[in-house]
Amino acid sequence: MMRLPGMPMLPGAQFYDRSERRRPRKQTLMHYQGIQMLSDRREPELVEPNGIVVDPKCPPVPAQINSLWAPKATVKLPPWLAYDKQVLCFNAYFKENLTEIYHAPYQVRKVKIYFYLEDGTMQVTEPKVENSGIPQGCLVHRQRIPKAPPTDREFISIFDLNVDTNVQIFDRVYHISGCDVFTRQFLNRAGIFVPEPLEEPSDPTTEIRKRSGIKQTATACSSALPKKHAFAQFLQFDRRVLKFQGYWNDRSEFGDVRKLDICYYLADDTIDIKEKFPRNSGREGPSTFLRRAKLPKDFSGLPLPGQQTSVTLLNVLGSNMRDVRYVADPLNTGQKQEQYYTDQDLQIGAVLNVFGRAVVLTGCDQFTQSYYRAKYGIEEFTPQAVPERSDIRPHTQVGMASRRLPPYNGWGSHEDSEGNCITVEPKPPQADFKKLFKYDGCILRFGAKLISPIRENDERDFVISYFLADDTLQVYVASRRNSGFLGGEFLKKARVPLPGQNMFGSARPEYFRANDFYIGRTMTLKDHIFHIVSADEFTLLYMEHHPSEFPVADIRRIMEKIRNAVRPEYKQFVLSCKPDGDLGDFTTVGFETLRSTLLSYLSKESLLSHEIVTVCRYFSAEQAMPPSCDRNRVRAAAQLELKRALWNSAEELNDHLSHINPTCRPYISEAQVRSTLRGCRLPFSLELVEDILQVLQRNGEGEIEVRDFLAFFNMRHDQVPDIAPINIAFELCPKLPFLHKGRLVDFTWFLDYLGLEEELKRANI
């Protein structure tokens, strides 16, 4: 559609261009002066007011400004990028006429003019002057400011701003008196000469204000009596409180000794008192004994209405109630001056008259002591005793053990039944979370045999697991081929009580503890008799590291027992341990030889099997432990579990390792590897996780190699052959406890620790 320039949009004044075939959409992006920008401006009119015909497809040509630099020497950057965060600052002032002040016909207001180089905008602000009486701050918001007429189509630029020049901004003329260092250097580099800063004229109103302030200061200094500020005490002692402990002896009929907390506020000399209710006293409600107020020293009774007033009324003048005038006594003749308690009256042992109640102060806190020590030099702050009533028994907390409870009915546990009997609202028993966090994952495993009249049961192998976190037991039976018995869980995880107790009594039964399990012990678990024959390496190490909890693993106590038994026949004991056919010196003996020799001097009741194992392990001559797991077999089982679960989160595993090991150390601790396996949700059981940790490569400090850990689960580049499905808990690695240390005993070390050789030599001398 075409239209004639200057013609209105009326029918008949428009023409269609039939030669136009394509009508593309208008472009919204354009290149303007070498900058990619959004073209959202309106198209200019075909005819401007000056009569020039323009092409709407051509962008506007900016006003050409002669450049001070050569064309090729400048860097072609847009101004918003080249002058980012660069602002020119000018000091200026303007005079404002005043008609209401006699001695000041005008006032001088000083401002700051900011010119932003990135977009050519300006801002005018006035610094705040104290007690000026005029609104100050931003006078002109940031914007492009047009010049004064007749050049109002142009905007103010840096060529219009200089020292000792006037600039008109919206009908207000500012005189520039100076600029900062950056502005001066920038204008000088641009070839603009900047004069020296000018001295700004003085403000008449400021001079008048200064003269009046000097007169007031002179008048205040000439006064003989210093003026006390009304809020001086509040500003000096705000939030400073003197706290005392005291009591009110109310030991009358149905009375008691009331323990109180007395707080004295230094900011306004007020006192409040709160009562401390003893436990189970039956008193409810607020504990306020005296609300915060000034406490008078003398109290003879409640005053009558109008007895205490601020002024003394002499007469009332006036004929009606509307035009009433009061005549007050300026001297307050006959008015009694009320005295109140201050910090000088408060000290330990003082008696306060709290509206007829005698309150005795018995002690104070540390801040109160330091306050009186610094201000009054008091050093004695010995607290006084509070009297007690002789007819009131002291409060004692009655525990569950001293309460008489009904017998156990067999439902739930004893702890749940006790909770139902103690409170009306049943509450679950509280678990020992400290013990849970400390011993989480610590399991003592023992190998056991079942004692049964059935011959087939004697060949079954059992594993008794004791969980230190919650003192529970779990019994597994190991599967054997062609045995006729299925392997798996034999006894569920639970706390097992000691046999021979009354399970339906009021008292809690005793349960098996960790020190009840050791090699050679025969015990009854849920009507099944087990004989412990071995223990795993972790169990033996844990018992040896905690000899106070496990006496059967205390090497000092065991050796003292052996020393006392073999002292009378020491030579015969040494010859009994000598191997057959060995005519010379010998340094090692076997486990069975030492065991049979010790049992010949000590009975099985005096020297337990676990104690013999402890001695042989302590004086072991073996250096290396036999391997218990095959690495390829464990790796094949782990990759088989990953294939079953369709696991493909290798990248998440690498990200987790990078998170816990930001410095990319080649080795990390075993705890970090275990948390990685559990945190990344790898489909491994606890037994398989322990087997994996056992076969991974480690350094001298016991840390696991990160590269070997990642290569262990890499099925893409290094895949091992699959294995037949097996019971991972029992068949992957030998889970039955076995003795791998102590089969060969260093007999020389054993005799040196025994210390009987020196006694024998002294006896022969």
C-alpha positions in Angstrom: 0.0 0.0 0.0 1.3 3.4 -0.9 0.2 6.9 0.3 1.1 10.4 -0.7 3.3 12.4 1.7 1.2 14.8 3.7 -2.1 13.3 2.8 -4.5 12.0 5.5 -5.4 8.4 5.8 -8.7 8.7 4.0 -10.4 6.6 1.3 -9.1 7.7 -2.1 -5.8 8.9 -0.8 -4.2 5.4 -0.7 -2.9 3.4 -3.6 -1.9 -0.2 -3.9 1.4 -1.2 -5.5 0.4 -4.1 -7.8 4.0 -4.7 -8.8 4.8 -5.7 -5.2 4.8 -9.5 -5.0 6.7 -10.2 -1.8 5.7 -8.9 1.6 8.4 -10.2 4.0 8.2 -9.7 7.8 10.2 -6.8 9.2 13.6 -7.6 10.6 14.0 -7.2 14.3 17.9 -7.4 14.4 20.2 -5.0 12.7 23.8 -3.8 12.6 24.1 -0.2 13.8 27.5 1.4 13.8 29.2 -2.0 14.0 27.0 -3.2 16.9 24.5 -6.0 16.8 21.3 -4.6 18.4 17.5 -5.0 18.5 15.7 -2.8 16.0 12.6 -2.1 18.0 12.3 1.7 17.2 9.6 3.1 15.0 10.3 3.9 11.4 10.7 7.6 10.8 8.2 9.6 8.8 8.7 10.0 5.1 8.8 13.7 5.4 10.4 15.5 8.4 9.1 18.8 9.7 11.9 20.7 7.8 10.6 19.2 4.5 13.4 16.8 3.9 12.3 13.5 2.3 13.9 10.5 4.0 14.2 6.8 3.2 12.6 4.7 6.0 15.0 1.8 5.2 18.1 3.8 6.0 19.1 4.1 9.7 19.5 7.6 11.1 22.9 9.2 10.7 24.2 10.5 14.0 25.7 14.0 14.4 29.3 13.9 13.2 31.8 15.0 15.8 35.3 15.7 14.8 37.5 13.1 16.4 40.7 14.0 18.1 42.4 10.8 17.2 43.5 9.3 13.9 40.9 6.9 12.4 43.1 3.8 12.5 44.6 4.5 16.0 41.3 4.2 17.9 39.9 0.8 19.0 36.5 0.2 17.5 34.4 -0.6 20.6 30.9 0.4 21.5 30.8 3.3 24.0 28.9 1.2 26.6 31.8 -1.2 26.6 34.7 1.2 26.1 33.5 3.6 28.9 31.9 1.1 31.2 31.8 2.3 34.9 33.6 5.6 33.9 32.0 8.7 35.4 33.0 12.3 35.3 32.4 14.2 38.6 32.1 18.0 38.8 31.6 20.2 41.9 29.1 22.9 41.3 26.8 25.3 43.2 23.8 27.5 42.6 22.2 30.3 44.5 18.6 30.1 45.7 16.7 33.3 46.6 15.3 33.6 50.2 12.6 36.2 51.0 11.6 35.1 54.5 15.1 35.5 56.1 16.1 39.1 56.9 19.9 38.7 57.1 20.2 36.1 54.3 18.8 37.1 50.9 20.0 33.9 49.3 21.6 30.6 50.2 24.3 28.7 48.3 23.6 25.1 47.7 26.5 22.9 46.7 25.9 19.9 44.4 27.7 17.1 42.5 27.2 16.7 38.7 27.9 13.2 37.4 28.3 12.5 33.7 28.2 8.9 32.6 30.4 8.3 29.6 28.9 5.0 28.6 25.5 6.5 27.5 25.9 10.3 27.9 23.4 10.5 30.9 23.8 13.0 33.8 22.8 13.0 37.4 22.8 15.9 40.0 22.9 15.2 43.7 23.2 17.5 46.7 25.2 16.2 49.7 23.2 16.3 53.0 24.0 19.1 55.4 23.1 18.7 59.0 20.2 21.0 60.2 19.8 22.6 56.8 16.0 22.4 56.8 15.7 21.6 53.1 15.2 18.2 51.4 18.5 17.1 49.9 19.8 14.1 48.0 19.1 13.5 44.3 18.0 16.7 42.5 18.0 15.4 39.0 17.7 11.7 38.2 20.0 10.0 35.8 18.9 10.9 32.2 20.0 12.6 29.1 19.6 16.3 29.6 18.8 18.6 26.7 20.5 21.9 26.2 18.9 25.3 26.8 17.0 26.8 23.9 17.4 27.4 21.0 19.6 24.2 20.9 17.1 22.1 22.9 17.2 19.4 20.2 20.7 18.5 21.3 21.9 17.0 24.6 24.6 18.2 27.0 27.9 16.5 26.3 31.4 16.6 27.8 32.2 19.6 25.7 29.6 21.6 27.6 31.1 20.8 31.1 34.2 22.4 32.4 35.5 24.3 35.4 34.4 28.0 35.7 31.5 27.5 33.3 27.7 27.7 33.7 25.5 24.9 32.7 21.7 25.2 32.6 19.8 22.0 33.7 16.0 22.4 33.6 15.7 26.1 34.3 18.4 26.1 37.0 21.9 27.4 36.3 24.8 25.7 38.0 28.3 27.1 38.2 31.0 24.5 38.0 33.8 25.2 40.5 35.9 22.1 40.3 36.3 18.4 39.4 38.0 15.3 40.6 41.4 13.9 39.4 39.9 11.4 37.0 37.8 14.0 35.3 40.7 16.4 34.9 42.9 13.7 33.4 40.2 12.4 31.1 39.5 15.9 29.7 43.2 16.7 29.3 43.7 13.5 27.3 40.8 14.5 25.1 42.5 17.8 24.4 40.2 20.0 26.6 41.9 22.5 28.9 40.6 22.4 32.5 41.2 25.5 34.6 42.2 25.4 38.2 39.4 24.9 40.8 37.5 28.0 42.0 36.7 28.9 45.6 33.1 28.5 46.3 31.2 31.4 47.9 30.2 31.1 51.5 26.6 30.5 52.5 25.0 33.3 54.5 22.5 30.9 56.2 25.4 28.7 57.3 27.2 31.6 58.8 24.1 32.7 60.7 23.7 29.1 62.0 27.3 28.9 63.1 27.1 32.3 65.0 23.9 31.1 66.8 25.6 27.8 67.8 28.6 29.7 69.2 26.3 31.8 71.3 24.5 28.8 72.7 27.8 27.1 73.5 29.0 30.2 75.3 25.8 30.4 77.3 26.0 26.8 78.3 29.7 27.2 79.4 28.9 30.3 81.5 26.4 28.4 83.6 27.7 27.4 87.0 25.6 24.2 87.3 26.1 21.6 84.6 23.0 20.6 82.8 22.0 16.9 83.1 20.7 15.3 80.0 17.4 13.5 80.6 18.6 10.4 78.7 22.2 10.4 79.8 21.7 7.5 82.3 19.7 5.5 79.8 22.3 5.9 77.0 25.1 4.9 79.4 23.6 1.9 81.2 21.1 0.6 78.6 20.8 -3.3 78.8 22.9 -3.5 81.9 21.2 -5.4 84.7 22.3 -6.3 88.2 21.0 -9.7 89.1 20.7 -11.0 92.7 19.3 -14.2 94.2 17.2 -14.0 97.2 14.3 -15.4 99.1 11.1 -14.4 101.0 10.6 -16.3 104.2 6.9 -17.1 104.2 7.0 -20.0 106.6 3.7 -19.4 108.1 0.7 -21.8 108.0 0.5 -23.2 104.5 3.5 -21.1 103.6 7.0 -21.8 102.3 10.3 -20.2 101.5 10.0 -18.5 98.2 13.2 -18.4 96.1 13.4 -15.2 94.0 15.5 -13.6 91.2 15.9 -9.8 91.7 16.9 -7.7 88.7 18.0 -4.1 89.1 18.0 -2.1 85.8 20.7 0.6 85.8 19.1 2.4 82.9 16.2 3.8 84.9 16.7 2.5 88.5 13.8 0.1 88.3 13.5 -3.4 89.9 11.5 -6.5 89.0 11.3 -9.7 90.9 10.5 -13.2 89.6 9.9 -16.3 91.6 11.6 -19.7 90.9 9.1 -22.4 91.3 10.5 -25.7 92.7 9.8 -28.9 90.8 6.4 -30.5 91.4 5.4 -27.6 93.7 1.9 -27.4 92.2 2.2 -23.7 91.4 1.3 -22.6 87.9 0.9 -19.3 86.1 3.3 -16.4 85.7 6.2 -16.2 88.0 6.2 -12.4 88.4 6.6 -11.5 92.0 7.0 -7.7 91.3 6.6 -6.1 88.0 9.3 -3.7 86.8 9.0 -0.3 88.6 10.8 1.8 91.1 10.7 0.3 94.5 10.1 2.7 97.4 12.1 2.2 100.6 9.3 3.2 103.1 5.9 1.5 102.7 3.2 2.2 105.3 0.2 1.3 103.2 -1.5 2.0 100.0 -1.8 5.8 99.3 -5.2 7.4 99.1 -6.5 8.8 95.7 -4.7 12.1 95.0 -2.2 11.7 97.8 0.7 11.2 95.5 0.7 13.8 92.7 3.4 15.5 90.7 2.2 19.1 91.6 0.3 20.6 94.6 -3.0 22.2 93.6 -3.8 25.4 95.4 -7.1 26.6 93.8 -9.4 26.3 90.9 -10.6 29.4 89.2 -13.5 29.8 86.9 -17.3 30.0 86.9 -18.1 27.0 84.7 -16.3 23.7 83.8 -15.3 25.0 80.4 -13.3 28.1 81.5 -11.4 26.4 84.4 -8.0 27.5 85.5 -5.8 25.7 88.0 -3.4 27.4 90.4 -0.5 25.1 91.3 2.1 25.5 94.0 5.5 26.0 92.3 7.4 25.2 95.6 5.4 22.0 96.3 5.0 23.0 99.9 4.3 20.1 102.2 4.9 17.4 99.6 6.9 14.4 100.9 9.9 13.4 98.9 9.7 9.7 98.0 13.0 7.7 98.3 13.6 4.6 96.1 16.1 1.8 96.2 19.2 2.3 94.2 22.3 0.3 93.5 23.9 1.6 96.7 21.2 -0.2 98.8 21.7 -3.6 97.2 24.3 -6.0 98.5 24.5 -9.6 99.7 22.7 -9.9 103.1 20.6 -6.7 102.6 16.8 -6.9 103.3 14.5 -5.2 100.9 11.0 -4.0 101.9 9.0 -5.0 98.9 5.6 -3.5 99.8 5.6 -5.1 103.3 7.5 -8.3 102.3 11.0 -8.8 103.6 13.2 -10.1 100.7 16.7 -11.1 101.7 19.5 -11.0 99.1 21.8 -14.1 99.2 24.0 -14.0 96.0 24.7 -12.3 92.7 26.1 -13.1 89.3 29.5 -12.4 87.8 28.5 -9.1 86.1 27.1 -7.7 89.3 30.3 -8.7 91.2 32.5 -6.9 88.6 30.2 -3.8 88.7 30.4 -3.4 92.5 34.1 -4.3 92.5 34.8 -1.5 90.0 32.5 1.2 91.4 32.4 0.6 95.1 35.5 -1.5 95.7 33.6 -4.4 97.3 35.5 -7.7 97.3 33.3 -9.9 99.5 30.6 -11.8 97.6 30.2 -14.9 99.7 26.7 -16.3 99.1 24.4 -16.9 102.0 22.4 -20.0 102.7 18.7 -20.2 102.1 16.6 -21.7 104.9 14.6 -24.8 104.3 11.5 -26.1 105.8 12.0 -29.1 108.1 8.6 -30.6 107.5 9.0 -30.8 103.7 11.0 -33.8 102.3 13.4 -32.9 99.5 12.3 -33.8 96.0 13.7 -37.1 94.7 13.1 -38.5 91.3 11.5 -41.9 91.3 12.9 -44.0 88.5 11.4 -47.0 86.8 13.5 -49.4 88.7 12.0 -48.4 92.1 8.4 -48.5 90.8 6.3 -51.6 91.2 5.2 -52.7 87.8 2.8 -55.4 86.8 4.2 -58.7 85.4 5.1 -59.1 81.8 2.2 -60.4 79.7 4.2 -61.7 76.7 3.1 -59.0 74.2 6.0 -57.0 72.7 9.2 -56.4 74.6 9.7 -55.6 78.2 10.6 -52.0 77.4 7.4 -51.5 75.5 5.3 -52.9 78.4 7.1 -50.7 80.9 6.3 -47.7 78.8 2.6 -48.5 78.7 2.6 -48.8 82.5 4.5 -45.6 83.4 2.6 -43.0 81.4 -1.0 -42.6 80.1 0.2 -41.9 76.6 2.4 -44.8 75.4 5.8 -43.8 74.2 8.3 -46.0 72.3 11.6 -46.9 74.2 14.5 -44.6 73.4 17.4 -46.1 71.5 21.0 -45.4 72.5 22.0 -43.4 69.4 25.5 -42.7 70.8 26.2 -46.4 71.0 24.6 -46.9 67.6 26.9 -44.3 65.9 30.0 -45.6 67.8 29.6 -49.3 67.0 27.6 -49.2 63.7 29.0 -52.0 61.5 31.0 -53.7 64.3 30.0 -57.4 64.3 31.6 -60.2 66.3 31.3 -63.5 64.4 31.9 -66.9 66.1 31.9 -70.3 64.5 29.8 -72.8 66.5 28.6 -76.4 66.5 25.2 -77.6 67.4 25.1 -80.1 70.3 22.2 -82.4 69.5 21.4 -86.1 70.0 20.8 -86.3 66.2 24.1 -87.3 64.6 23.5 -85.4 61.4 23.3 -82.1 63.3 26.8 -82.5 64.6 28.2 -81.9 61.2 26.4 -78.6 60.6 28.4 -75.4 60.8 26.9 -72.3 62.4 27.9 -68.7 62.5 26.8 -66.6 65.5 26.9 -62.9 64.8 26.8 -60.4 67.7 26.0 -56.8 66.8 27.6 -54.3 69.2 25.4 -51.4 68.1 22.2 -52.8 69.7 23.3 -56.0 71.5 21.4 -58.3 69.2 22.2 -61.9 68.0 21.8 -63.6 64.7 22.6 -67.2 63.8 23.3 -68.5 60.3 23.9 -72.0 59.2 26.4 -72.7 56.4 25.2 -74.7 53.5 26.9 -77.9 52.5 26.5 -79.9 49.4 24.6 -83.2 49.7 24.1 -82.6 53.4 20.3 -82.5 53.3 20.1 -79.2 55.2 19.4 -75.8 53.7 21.7 -72.9 54.5 20.6 -69.5 55.6 19.2 -67.8 58.6 18.7 -70.1 61.6 17.8 -67.5 64.3 16.5 -64.0 63.4 18.3 -60.9 64.7 17.0 -60.2 68.2 18.1 -59.8 71.8 18.4 -63.2 73.4 17.8 -63.5 77.2 19.9 -65.6 79.4 18.4 -69.0 80.1 16.9 -69.9 83.5 15.0 -66.5 84.1 11.4 -65.8 84.8 10.3 -64.2 81.6 6.9 -63.3 82.9 8.0 -61.3 86.0 8.0 -57.6 86.7 11.8 -57.1 86.4 13.6 -56.9 83.1 15.4 -60.1 82.1 19.2 -60.2 81.6 20.4 -60.6 78.0 23.5 -62.0 76.4 26.4 -59.5 76.3 29.5 -59.4 74.1 31.8 -60.8 76.9 29.6 -63.9 77.1 31.0 -65.2 73.8 34.4 -66.7 73.5 36.0 -69.9 72.1 35.2 -72.9 74.1 31.9 -71.6 75.6 28.8 -73.7 75.5 25.6 -71.8 75.6 21.9 -72.2 75.1 20.2 -69.9 72.5 16.4 -70.4 72.3 16.5 -74.0 73.5 19.4 -74.8 71.1 22.8 -75.7 72.6 25.8 -74.3 70.7 29.5 -74.8 71.4 31.8 -72.0 70.1 34.8 -73.4 68.3 36.4 -70.4 66.5 36.2 -66.7 65.8 37.1 -64.5 62.8 40.0 -62.2 62.7 38.1 -59.0 63.4 36.5 -60.5 66.5 39.8 -61.7 67.9 41.4 -58.3 67.3 38.6 -56.4 68.8 38.7 -58.6 71.9 42.4 -58.2 72.2 42.2 -54.4 71.9 39.6 -54.3 74.7 41.0 -56.5 77.4 39.0 -54.7 80.1 35.8 -55.8 78.5 37.0 -59.3 77.6 39.1 -61.0 80.3 39.7 -64.0 78.1 41.7 -61.8 75.8 43.8 -60.0 78.5 47.3 -61.3 77.9 48.7 -60.0 81.2 46.1 -61.8 83.3 46.5 -65.0 81.3 50.4 -65.0 81.6 50.2 -64.3 85.3 48.0 -67.4 85.6 50.4 -69.5 83.6 53.4 -68.1 85.5 51.9 -69.1 88.9 51.1 -72.6 87.6 54.4 -73.6 86.0 56.8 -71.9 88.5 57.2 -75.0 90.7 58.1 -77.3 87.7 59.5 -74.8 85.2 62.2 -77.2 83.8 59.7 -80.0 83.3 57.4 -77.5 81.5 60.1 -76.5 79.0 61.1 -80.1 78.3 57.4 -81.0 77.7 57.2 -78.3 75.0 60.3 -79.6 73.3 59.5 -81.4 70.0 60.3 -85.2 69.7 63.7 -85.9 68.4 65.0 -82.4 68.8 68.2 -82.7 70.8 69.3 -79.0 70.4 67.9 -75.7 71.1 64.4 -74.9 69.7 62.7 -71.6 69.1 59.2 -72.5 68.0 56.5 -74.9 69.0 53.2 -75.8 67.5 49.8 -74.8 68.7 48.7 -78.3 69.7 52.0 -79.0 71.6 51.7 -75.8 73.6 48.0 -76.3 74.2 48.4 -79.9 75.5 51.4 -78.8 77.7 49.5 -75.9 79.3 46.4 -78.1 79.9 48.6 -80.6 81.8 49.4 -77.9 84.3 46.1 -76.1 84.3 42.6 -77.6 84.0 40.2 -76.6 81.2 38.1 -74.7 83.8 41.2 -72.6 84.8 42.6 -72.1 81.3 39.9 -71.6 78.7 40.4 -72.4 75.0 40.1 -68.7 74.1 42.8 -67.9 76.5 45.1 -70.4 74.8 44.3 -68.9 71.5 45.1 -65.4 72.8 48.5 -66.6 74.0 49.4 -68.3 70.7 48.3 -65.3 68.7 50.3 -62.9 70.9 53.5 -64.9 70.6 52.9 -66.0 67.0 55.9 -66.8 64.8 53.9 -66.4 61.5 54.5 -63.2 59.6 52.0 -63.2 56.7 48.4 -64.2 56.8 47.0 -66.6 54.3 44.7 -65.1 51.7 41.1 -65.7 52.3 39.5 -64.4 49.1 40.3 -64.9 45.4 40.3 -61.5 43.7 39.1 -62.7 40.3 36.3 -64.7 41.9 35.1 -61.7 44.0 35.3 -59.4 40.9 33.3 -61.9 38.8 30.6 -62.0 41.5 30.6 -58.2 41.7 30.2 -57.7 38.0 27.5 -60.4 37.9 25.5 -58.4 40.5 26.0 -55.2 38.4 24.7 -57.0 35.2 21.6 -58.3 37.1 20.7 -54.8 38.3 21.4 -53.2 34.9 23.8 -50.8 36.5 25.2 -48.0 34.2 26.1 -45.2 36.6 29.9 -45.3 36.2 29.9 -41.5 35.6 28.1 -40.8 38.9 30.7 -43.0 40.6 33.5 -40.9 39.2 31.7 -37.7 40.1 31.3 -38.9 43.7 35.0 -39.8 44.0 35.9 -36.4 42.6 33.7 -34.8 45.3 35.2 -36.7 48.2 38.7 -36.5 46.8 39.0 -33.0 45.3 42.9 -33.0 45.4 42.9 -36.3 43.3 45.0 -38.2 45.8 45.9 -41.7 44.5 44.8 -43.4 47.7 41.7 -42.9 49.9 40.7 -44.4 53.2 38.6 -47.6 53.5 35.7 -45.6 55.2 35.5 -43.3 52.1 35.3 -46.3 49.8 32.6 -48.0 51.9 30.6 -44.8 51.9 31.0 -44.5 48.1 29.7 -48.0 47.6 26.7 -47.4 49.8 26.1 -43.8 48.7 26.1 -44.6 44.9 23.6 -47.4 45.6 25.7 -50.2 44.0 23.6 -53.5 44.2 26.0 -55.2 46.7 25.1 -56.9 49.9 27.1 -56.1 53.1 29.0 -59.4 52.8 30.0 -58.6 49.2 31.1 -55.1 50.1 33.4 -56.5 52.8 34.9 -59.1 50.3 35.5 -56.3 47.8 37.3 -54.2 50.4 39.4 -57.2 51.3 40.8 -57.8 47.8 41.4 -54.2 46.7 45.1 -53.0 46.5 46.3 -50.9 49.4 49.4 -48.9 50.3 51.5 -49.2 53.5 49.0 -47.1 55.5 46.0 -49.4 54.6 44.5 -46.9 52.1 42.8 -48.2 48.9 44.1 -47.3 45.5 41.5 -45.2 43.5 42.6 -46.5 40.1 42.3 -50.1 41.2 38.9 -49.3 42.7 37.6 -47.9 39.4 39.1 -50.7 37.3 37.5 -53.3 39.5 34.0 -52.4 38.2 35.0 -51.6 34.6 33.1 -54.2 32.6 33.6 -52.4 29.2 37.4 -52.7 28.9 38.3 -55.5 31.4 35.5 -58.0 31.9 36.0 -61.3 33.7 34.2 -64.5 32.9 30.9 -65.1 34.7 30.6 -67.5 37.6 27.8 -69.8 38.5 25.3 -68.4 40.9 26.4 -69.0 44.5 25.6 -67.9 48.0 27.7 -64.8 48.3 27.4 -64.7 52.1 29.0 -68.1 52.7 30.4 -69.6 49.4 32.3 -66.6 47.9 34.9 -66.3 50.6 35.5 -68.7 53.6 33.1 -67.0 56.1 33.6 -69.7 58.7 36.0 -68.4 61.3 39.4 -70.0 61.2 42.7 -69.5 62.9 45.3 -68.1 60.5 47.6 -66.7 63.2 49.1 -68.6 66.2 49.6 -72.0 64.6 53.3 -71.6 65.3 54.4 -70.0 68.6 57.7 -68.2 69.2 58.7 -70.2 72.3 61.8 -68.0 73.0 59.6 -64.9 73.2 57.1 -66.8 75.3 59.8 -67.8 77.9 61.2 -64.3 78.0 57.7 -62.8 78.8 57.2 -65.5 81.4 60.3 -64.4 83.2 61.0 -67.6 85.1 64.5 -68.2 83.6 66.1 -65.5 85.8 64.4 -66.9 88.9 65.7 -70.4 88.1 69.3 -69.1 87.7 69.1 -67.2 91.0 67.8 -70.2 92.8 70.7 -72.4 91.5 73.3 -69.9 92.6 
